Amino acid sequence: MSATTPTRRRGPWPRRRGAVRGVAVLVALAALAAVAAACTDDGTNASGSGSSKVPAKEVTIVTYDAFALPESAAKAFEGQTGAKIKVVQSGDAGGMLTKALLSAGAPEGDVLFGVDNTLATRAVQDTLLEPYTPTDISSVPASLRLSGRPGEVLTPIDQGDVCVNVDASWFARKGIPPPTTMADLVDPRYKDLLVVESPVTSSPGLAFLIGTVQASGEGWQDYWKRLDANGVRVRPSWDDAYENDYTVSGGDRPLVVSYASSPPAEVVYSEGKRTEPASTVMTDSCVSQVEYAGVLAGAEHPALAKQLVAFMLSPTWQEALPLSNFVFPAVPGTKLPAEFRKWAVQPGSSRTIDAAEIGSKRDEWIEQWRSIME
């Protein structure tokens, strides 16, 4: 796997509850015959209440394996347009993007979803996406939108943070204060306690690497040498790090690179075994991630693709995101479920680097990291 095809993982929780898996999933059957008799594929903006309906057909999202289709929102989209949503999953986010680039102009679907700010500049290569900006884009903060060509073809849909998660009870039992800063992670008190994902093969691993570059500047390589000397363990994927090595999952490492939304997921998918999260979030470590959607050039149903991207900014879709994919909506003021209001973390400030700079230096950073850690 190349250095630019990291694994995209939001967590195991949607998979455990039997959400979207496999090559394709069809959702939300409806009375299509009556709709087909009266409608045309005219590309009307689907984010409002007055959109025209279209003939009964499918619109296909090409995405990564861990994506969970918000089923209630999919039903609402079908009711509004007459079109079912089909999901084609293509491995991790980097692999999905690579495969899409190889088939540019003759895509597997209509909408590409799951490109994040660490990979955005790759998505504008060749003729992968066609320009499209939903009329409701003004509802998304400028800080989440991309500039230049990426901003013409990619629409922000959700956001979140990659952060170090802390098994607070482990530290309480040991009588050790948990780390609170990035500098703490190289303190000998925390030797052999941290597990991270490789930026070569993991999206959160790449985000964490980018966070260390932003935090340490020219000295980021020295920081990784100190992490290495302090016993950091590197695993190929989020699954390996969180599910196998993290103490909350029965492993031996009480510090893991995961997500700011992991704590509520621990409760939601505990099957009643937890009433409070086991993990806390080390906010000084948080690195911002934004996920985007775009219309694939050469799509079979380009008008429906535009309607779906627009609908992803509607309250219906945005409100369904937290408990389907454990991310925060891109549109401010969206109603959040109680679990997110109580336990999910939105840091006051997150580490971030401009997508254009990431695009120009990403491969160089990864190769430099490999020279230190591998």
Disulfide bonds with the S-S distance in Angstrom:
Cys163-Cys286 2.09
